[in-house]
């Protein structure tokens, strides 16, 4: 029986570039980015399914075709009539990236409205990946439905991986964001936080404090990303620091998501945590050398 990696969240229309007001249209989103790089690292006998909701418009159809043509399953993408994908624009200014979003009425906000659809999407899954952004875009009841479905899948044998990916602008309040992410992390087997997000959300003094906090929650495997600094790991009672791979910085968009996808693919195919983090750093180092969140998988070989 084929093994399945399922990623849950929002795929958006991405407009990147901005030189002379010329933009490139693509598709991206944190959980889509992660499954893109997981797909690149997993053997062909693995099924990778993206769980989201799209509209009945031309861009939704184009997005489905894009996912299918790149080996990402669309069977569990719901269609919400009258809705459309969210959109975000990246512009480079003074050597930094600036993001503008249009996602208030995106179809993905309704991805957890149908409990039966979630149950079908998670049936027989080996690993479910989701993020704080996945939770942030849902209603409170939608979050509850999604977490309930994830718990049921975990009880049936699925592994759960979670990136807190804190985006305060998407939440009602910092308190709601922090408490929800803590609950989600406590339900997960692998947590992949980014220190800069965690410092802003929880006041962690350093990456080691972030790692310790999640281990104290009972998370079995923690990987704290910290840009060019080493990733800090905690697993099986062990602590480790894995140096980052140096790369030429062109565009950091999606680098953390690429790390997550590559890390999980390596772990699912037999690598230990340290070896998986080394592979993930290598992929992230290649991603920052290209523009956009999704780079050609051939460049990763």
C-alpha positions in Angstrom: 0.0 0.0 0.0 1.4 3.4 -1.0 2.5 5.8 1.8 0.9 9.2 2.0 2.2 12.7 3.0 -0.6 15.2 3.4 -0.2 18.9 3.8 -3.1 21.1 4.9 -3.3 24.9 4.3 -3.6 27.6 1.8 -2.1 27.9 -1.7 -2.1 31.5 -2.9 -1.4 33.3 -6.2 2.0 34.9 -5.8 3.1 38.0 -7.7 6.9 38.4 -7.3 9.5 40.7 -8.8 8.3 44.2 -9.2 11.2 45.5 -11.3 9.8 48.3 -13.5 6.4 47.3 -12.1 6.7 43.9 -13.9 5.6 40.9 -11.8 5.8 37.2 -12.3 2.7 35.1 -11.5 3.2 31.9 -9.6 1.6 29.8 -6.8 2.9 29.5 -3.3 2.0 29.3 0.4 3.8 27.9 3.4 2.2 24.5 3.4 2.3 24.2 -0.4 6.0 25.2 -0.3 6.7 22.5 2.2 4.9 19.7 0.3 6.7 20.9 -2.9 10.1 20.2 -1.3 8.8 17.0 0.4 7.7 15.7 -3.0 11.2 16.4 -4.4 12.8 14.4 -1.6 10.4 11.5 -1.4 10.5 8.3 -3.6 8.0 8.0 -6.3 6.0 5.4 -4.4 5.0 8.1 -1.9 1.7 9.9 -2.5 1.7 13.6 -1.7 -1.7 15.2 -1.3 -2.5 18.9 -0.7 -5.6 19.5 1.4 -7.2 22.9 0.9 -10.2 24.6 -0.7 -10.3 26.5 -4.0 -13.0 28.3 -6.0 -14.6 27.6 -9.3 -12.7 30.4 -11.2 -10.0 30.2 -13.8 -7.2 30.8 -11.4 -8.3 27.9 -9.2 -8.4 25.6 -12.2 -5.0 26.7 -13.2 -3.7 26.1 -9.6 -5.1 22.6 -9.6 -3.5 21.9 -13.0 -0.2 23.2 -11.7 -0.3 21.0 -8.6 -1.2 17.9 -10.7 1.5 18.5 -13.2 4.1 18.6 -10.4 3.1 15.3 -8.8 1.0 16.8 -5.9 -2.4 15.2 -5.5 -5.6 17.3 -5.7 -8.2 14.7 -4.9 -8.9 16.2 -1.5 -9.1 19.9 -2.6 -12.6 21.1 -2.0 -14.4 23.5 -4.5 -16.2 26.4 -2.9 -18.5 28.1 -5.6 -18.0 31.8 -5.8 -14.7 31.9 -3.9 -11.2 32.4 -5.2 -7.7 31.8 -4.1 -5.9 34.4 -2.0 -3.2 36.6 -3.5 0.0 38.1 -2.2 2.5 40.4 -3.8 6.2 40.5 -3.0 8.3 43.6 -3.7 12.0 44.0 -3.1 12.8 47.3 -1.5 16.1 48.4 0.1 17.4 44.9 0.0 14.4 43.5 1.9 11.1 41.8 1.0 7.8 43.4 1.6 4.5 41.5 1.4 1.0 42.6 0.7 -1.9 40.2 1.0 -5.4 39.9 -0.3 -6.9 36.8 1.3 -10.0 37.8 3.3 -12.4 35.9 1.0 -10.2 33.1 0.0 -11.8 29.7 -0.5 -9.1 28.1 1.8 -10.7 29.8 4.8 -13.5 27.2 4.5 -11.3 24.1 4.1 -12.4 22.7 7.5 -16.1 23.3 7.2 -16.8 19.7 6.1 -15.8 17.1 8.7 -16.4 14.3 6.3 -14.1 15.8 3.7 -11.3 16.1 6.4 -11.9 12.5 7.5 -11.6 11.3 3.9 -8.5 13.3 3.3 -6.7 11.9 6.4 -7.8 8.3 6.0 -4.8 6.0 5.9 -2.3 8.9 6.0 1.3 8.4 7.2 2.1 12.0 8.0 0.0 15.2 8.2 1.8 18.6 8.0 0.1 21.8 9.0 1.0 25.3 10.3 0.0 28.2 12.4 -1.1 29.9 9.2 -3.4 27.0 8.4 -5.1 27.6 11.8 -5.0 31.4 11.6 -7.1 31.5 8.4 -9.9 29.3 9.9 -12.8 30.3 12.1 -12.6 29.1 15.7 -15.0 26.3 14.9 -13.0 25.4 11.8 -9.8 25.2 13.9 -11.6 22.9 16.3 -12.8 20.6 13.5 -9.3 20.4 11.9 -7.6 19.7 15.2 -10.2 17.0 16.0 -9.6 15.3 12.7 -5.8 15.5 13.2 -6.1 13.9 16.7 -8.3 11.1 15.2 -5.7 10.5 12.4 -2.9 10.5 15.0 -4.8 7.9 17.1 -5.0 5.8 13.9 -1.2 5.8 13.5 -0.4 9.0 11.6 2.6 11.1 12.5 1.8 14.9 12.9 4.3 17.7 12.0 3.6 21.3 12.8 5.3 24.6 12.0 3.9 27.4 14.3 4.8 30.0 11.7 3.4 32.9 13.7 1.8 35.7 11.7 0.2 38.0 14.3 -1.7 40.0 11.7 -3.9 37.0 10.9 -5.0 36.5 14.5 -7.5 38.1 16.7 -4.9 38.7 19.4 -1.4 37.5 20.4 -2.9 35.6 23.3 -5.2 33.6 21.0 -2.4 33.0 18.6 0.0 31.8 21.3 -2.5 29.5 23.1 -3.7 28.0 19.8 -0.2 27.3 18.6 0.7 25.7 22.0 -2.3 23.4 21.7 -1.4 22.4 18.2 2.2 21.7 19.1 1.1 19.5 22.0 -0.8 17.3 19.5 2.2 17.0 17.2 5.1 14.5 17.0 7.5 16.9 15.2 7.5 20.7 15.7 9.5 23.0 13.4 9.5 26.5 14.8 11.5 29.6 13.7 13.2 31.3 16.5 12.5 34.9 15.4 8.8 34.1 15.4 8.9 32.4 18.7 10.9 35.2 20.4 8.2 37.7 19.3 5.3 35.5 20.3 6.6 33.8 23.5 9.5 36.0 24.6 12.1 33.3 24.3 15.6 34.6 25.1 17.3 32.4 22.5 16.7 29.4 20.2 17.7 27.0 23.0 14.8 28.4 25.1 12.4 27.8 22.2 13.6 24.2 21.9 13.3 23.6 25.7 9.8 25.1 25.8 8.5 22.7 23.1 10.3 19.7 24.6 8.7 20.5 28.0 5.3 20.4 26.2 6.0 16.7 25.5 6.9 17.1 21.8 9.1 14.2 20.8 11.1 15.9 18.1 11.8 19.7 17.9 13.8 21.5 15.2 14.3 25.2 15.8 15.3 27.1 12.6 17.3 30.3 13.0 18.3 31.7 9.7 22.1 31.3 9.1 22.6 30.1 12.7 22.6 26.4 13.4 19.3 24.6 13.7 18.8 23.3 17.3 17.4 19.8 17.6 15.8 18.0 20.5 14.9 14.3 20.1 15.0 11.0 22.1 16.5 12.9 25.1 19.3 14.2 22.9 20.2 17.8 22.0 22.1 18.8 18.8 23.1 21.8 16.8 23.3 21.5 13.0 25.2 24.3 11.1 23.4 25.9 8.2 24.6 25.6 4.6 26.0 28.9 3.3 24.3 30.0 0.1 24.1 33.1 -2.1 21.2 35.1 -1.0 18.9 36.2 -3.8 15.4 35.7 -2.3 14.7 34.1 1.1 11.0 33.5 0.3 10.0 30.0 1.3 13.4 28.9 2.7 12.0 27.8 6.0 9.2 25.9 4.3 11.8 24.2 2.0 13.7 23.2 5.1 10.6 21.7 6.6 9.7 19.7 3.5 13.2 18.4 3.0 13.6 17.5 6.7 10.4 15.6 6.8 11.1 13.8 3.5 14.5 12.7 4.9 13.0 11.5 8.2 10.3 9.5 6.4 12.9 7.8 4.2 15.1 6.6 7.1 17.4 9.5 8.0 18.0 10.4 11.6 17.2 13.9 12.8 20.8 15.3 12.4 21.2 13.9 8.9 17.7 15.1 8.0 18.6 18.6 9.2 21.8 18.6 7.2 19.8 17.7 4.1 17.2 20.3 4.9 19.9 23.0 5.3 21.3 22.1 1.9 17.9 22.4 0.2 17.2 25.8 1.9 20.6 27.0 0.8 19.7 26.3 -2.8 16.3 27.9 -2.5 17.6 31.2 -1.3 19.7 31.4 -4.4 16.7 31.6 -6.7 13.7 33.9 -7.0 10.3 32.8 -5.7 9.2 30.3 -3.1 9.2 27.3 -5.5 12.3 26.4 -7.5 12.7 23.6 -10.1 13.2 20.3 -8.2 15.9 19.5 -10.8 18.1 22.2 -9.1 18.0 20.2 -5.9 19.7 17.1 -7.2 
